[in-house]
Amino acid sequence: MRKDGPLWVLGTMSGTSLDGVDAAMIRTDGITISGFGPSAFRPYSPGEQQTLRAALGRWPGDAGVAAAAEVVENAHAELLSRFTGAEVLGFHGQTLAHDPAGRGTHQCGNGAFLAQALGLPTVWDFRTSDVTLGGQGAPLVPFYHFALARHVGAVEPLAFLNLGGVGNLTWIDPVASGPEVPGALMALDTGPANAPLNDLMQYRLGLAHDAGGALAATGRVDESFVAQVLTDPWFSHLPPKSLDRNDFHSLLGPIDALPDADAAATLTALAAASVAAAQLHFPAPVTRILVTGGGRHNHTLMAELRRRIPVQIDPVESVGLDGDMLEAQAFAYLAVRVLRKMATSGPDTTGAPTLVGGGQISRPDL
């Protein structure tokens, strides 16, 4: 494998929404992006989702974790075997538990298995090193956000907002010399995003999500509930900070008393209000927020964001990017940085006391 110059890299993401596996190829040297390749999505079946949900909040060795890891590994191997031309694989795994101040972080799935199955050097376990060194272990995509901001020609501060199970924001100064430079980035999780809404839809209606925000659009927001949740001390904590998908479930009890549409509308508004609160931490104002992740397909959520935040808010497609595959691309980008001993996180993104180059490398026995 070349020690410099761009590589074709295949990256994966299996997010906290538990919908399935994203895979995407990019061409990168770990600094700039020189090309985008094919991408694909492999949904988890209802049975696979059930196995993964049963393992949420559990740690290595706990009941159900081995079964969840088998689902994750097999689903990835099935999807990734469809790709050709990759020189490296970046494998994120499936987050089951995230407690950086306590037991650490747990992404199930063994990169060594995929290295053997696919015959590719595989970079994985991206988060553990950061947590071990005192960081939050999340969010990890900001370094890639910086590369994308440069790729699309941004010259003024802007933000990327990812709306997955949890929301996260990256503030970027695109004229900085690199993502590792102090002041180039500021990142934080914003609060619950799709996870509580998806769980509500699943438990009440047997649906995976509120497609397009259609149910929420017919409901009435309980603004007093939204305001009450935002009084939780976590929202006033200075960034960097991160969340597990279930961290706010204990606060969601009042939702049980609301009709379906009102409950959906209120959880949708909470996701937007959390972002509005988080952007107050930005070191300088932005004039644009680019939205990625599944939440950008929720028209009601996008409308709530625009109602609560007085800046231009657009899906990343408005600048020619793929919001469904951006996180998978990010772990391709980070894989090259790990291989070439470059930083993948640092004080301004995860709160680690120093720059961190996280990730294990597994090579196939050829």
N, C-alpha and C positions, 0 to 999 in steps of 0.2 A: 504494500500500500504506500502511495506517495506520502512524503512527510510535509509537503507544502502544495499549494495550488488547490483548486476546487475539486471536490468529490461529489459523486451522486450518492445521496444518503436517503435512506428510507426511515421515516419516523412514525411513531404510533402514539395514540392517546386513547385511553379508556376512562372517561370522566366520571365524576360523582353523580351524574344523572343516571348512570347505569343503562344507557340506551344501546351501547354497542362500542365497537372498535373503529376508530378512524386511522387511516394509514395514508401517508403522502410522501412523495419524493421531492427533494430540492437539490440543487447544485450549489455548494457553498464551500468556502475555505475556512469557515468559522468566524469570519469577519463580515464579508459582504455576501449578498445573494446574487448568483449569476444565472439562475434558471429555476423554473418550477416544472416538475414532472407530473406524472399521473397520480391519482388519488382514488381511494375507494373506502366504502363503509360496509361493515358487517354487523348487523343488529344482533343483539343477544335475544335468544328465544325467551318466552315467558318462563320456562323452566330454569334457564340459565340465570335470568334476572332474580328469580326466587332464591337460587343458591347464593348469589352474590349478596342479596339483601340480608340473608340469614347470617352472613359473615361480617356485616358492617359493625364497626366498633371492636373487632376482635384482633388479637395479636398472634404472632407466629406460635404455633403449637396449640392454640385454642381450637375448640370444636368447630368444625365447618370451614376452617381456613384452608385445609388441604383440598377440599372439594372446590372451593372458590378458585384456588390457584390453578387447578386442573382446567376449569372452565376458561379462565383467562388465557392460559398457555395454548390450549387447543384452538380457541377462537382466533388468537393472533396467528398461530401457525397456518391455519386454514386461509385466512385473508392474505397474509404476507407472501404465501407461496404463489400467488397470482402475479407478483411483480417480477420484472427482470431488470437487470442492469445496475442494481444497487451494489455499492462497494462496502457499505457500513449500515448497520441497523441501530437506531436509537429507540429503546423499548422502555416506556414509562411504567407499565404495570397498572394494577388497579388499586387505588387507595382504599383501604379498609378502615384505617384508624389514623388519626393525626393529633398528637398531643405533645407539641415540641417542648413544653415546659415540664412534662412528666415522662411518659414512657417512650416518647420519640415519634417516629412516623413509620407507617407500615403500608408498603405497596406490595401486594402479592403478585406472584409470577416470577419465574426463574429465567433470567436472561441467558444463562448457560444452556438451558433447554432449547431456546430459540436459536442460539448460535449453532448448535448441532443440527437442529431440524432444517435450518435454512442455509447452512454453510457460510454464514457471514459473521465477521467480527461484530459483537453486540455490546453496546454501552447501555447500562441499566442501573437501577438503584441510585437515581440522581439526587435524592433528597437527604439521605442519611448523613452524609459527610457534613452538610450544612447544619443539621440539627445537632450533631455531635460537637461541632465547634461553637455552638451557642446561638445559631440562627433559627429562624422559624421554619426553614425547609420549604417555604412557599412565600409568595409565588415565584416560580422559576422561569416563566416565559418572558419577563421584562428585558433580558438581554437580547432576545429575538425581536421584541417590539422595537428596540433601538435600531436594529439592523433594518427592519421594515420601514421605520420612519425615514431613515436615510435612503432606502430603496425607492420610496415614493416621492422623494425630493422635498420633504418638509424642511422648513427653515425657521419656524417659530415653535414654541412649546405647544405640544398637543398631548392627548391622552388616548390610550387604548383601554377599552372596557370589555372584559370577558364576562359574559353571562352564562355560566354553567350551573352546576348545582349550587355553588357558592359564587358570588361576584368578586371580581378583582380588577383593580385599576392600576395602570402604569402611567405616570407622568414622565414626559421625555423632553429633554433639551437636545434637539437633533444636531445642533452645531458643536456639541462637545466632541472631543476627539475619539471617544470610545465609551462603551457602556460601563466600563470599570472605573471611569474617572469620577471622582467625587462631584456630586451635583448634576451628573448626566441623567440620573433616573431617581424616581421615588415610586415605591410600589406598596400596595396594601390590599388585603381582602376587604371588601366593602360590607359584607353581611350575607344573609341568606338570599339566594336568587331563585333558581328553578327548583331546587330540591324540595322545599316545603310544598310548593304548588304541585309538583309532580306527584308527591306522596298523597296529597289531598285528592287529586284526580284518580289515582290508583285505588285508594281505600274507599272512596265514596262512590265512584262511577265505573271503576274497572278500566279506566283509560290511562294511557302512558303519560299524557300531558294535555294541557289546554291548547289545542291546536289553533294557532293564530291569535290566541287570547280571546276566542269567541265567547266562552262562558263568562270570563271576567268582564267583557264589554257590556254584558247585560246586568251586571251586579252593581252594588253600591258599596263604596269604600268606607270602612269603619276607621275614620281618621284618628279617633281617640285611641284605638288600639295601636295604630302605626306609631303615633307619638309616644305611647307608653313603652313600646319595645325600644324605641330610640333613646330612651332614658337609661338603658343598660350601660354601665360604665365602660363596657368594651368599646362602644362607639366613640368615646372621647379619648381613648388611648391613642397616643401618638404612634404613627407607623414607623417601621414596618410591623405588620401584624397579620396573622393568618387564622383560619377557622377550619374545623371539621364540618362536614355537611350537616351533622345533626346537632351542632352546638346550641342552636336557639330553639330546639324543639320544646324545651321545658317552658318557654315563654308563650307557646302557641295555643295554650288551653282555651282561651276565649274564642278562638276560631270555631271550636266544636259547636258552639251555640248558633252560629250563623248559617243561613241557607247556602246552598252550594254556590250560587252565583256571587253572593256577597262575600263568601269566604275566598273564592278565587280572586275577586276584585281586590280584596284587602291584602292578600298575600302578594299579588302583583304590585300593588302600590307600595308595600313594604320593601320589595326588592329595589324599586326606583328611589324611594326615600332614603334607603341605605346608601345608594350611590351619591345622592345629593349631599348627604352628610359627609361622606368620605372625601369628596372633591374639595371640601373646605380645608383639607390638609395640604393641598398642592403648594409647593414653594413659590409658584408664580401662576397667574391665571392662564388658562388655555382658551382658545377661540373655537376649538373643535375637539369632539370626542368621537373616536371611531369604534364601533361596536362589533364584537365578534362573539362566537358561541351561539348555542341554540336559542338563547333568549331574544336574539335580534329578529327571529321569525315571529315573535309574539307582538302583534301590532298594538295591543293594549299596553304592554310593558313599554314599548318604544314611545307611545304617546304619553305615558306617565313620566318617563324620563324627560321628554321635551317640555312637559308642563312644569316640572320641578327644577330644571337646570337651565339657566338662560344662556346656553351656548349652542353652536351648531352640533347636532348629534346625527351621525350617519352610520349605516352599516359599512363594514370595511370594503364591501364590493364597490362602493363609490370611488375608491382609489385603486381598483383593479385587483384586490386581494380576495382570497377565498376564506370566508369566516367559518365555514364548516371544518376546514382542515388546518387552520392556523396553529392550533396547539400541537397537532401531530407534526407539522413542519418544524415547530419550535424544538421538539426533541431530536429531530434530525440535526438541526443546527447545533444544539448543545452537545450532541454526540461527537461532532467534529472538534468542538472546543475541548472536550474531555480528552480525546485522543491526542490533541496537540498541546495539552497542558496549559490551556487558557482558563480564565475564571468563568464560572457559570452563575455565580451569585456573589453578593457582598453586602456591606453595611447598609446601603441605600435601598436594597431590594428585599432582603430577608432579615436584616438586623444582625447578621453574623459579624463578629468583631473584626474580621479581615476578609479579604477576597478568598473565595472558595472555588475549587475546581472539583465538583462532586461527580461520582459515578464509578461503578465497577466496569471492567472490560473483560468479556469472555470471548475467547477465540475458538473456532471449530477445530476439531481434530481431523485434519485433511489427510 
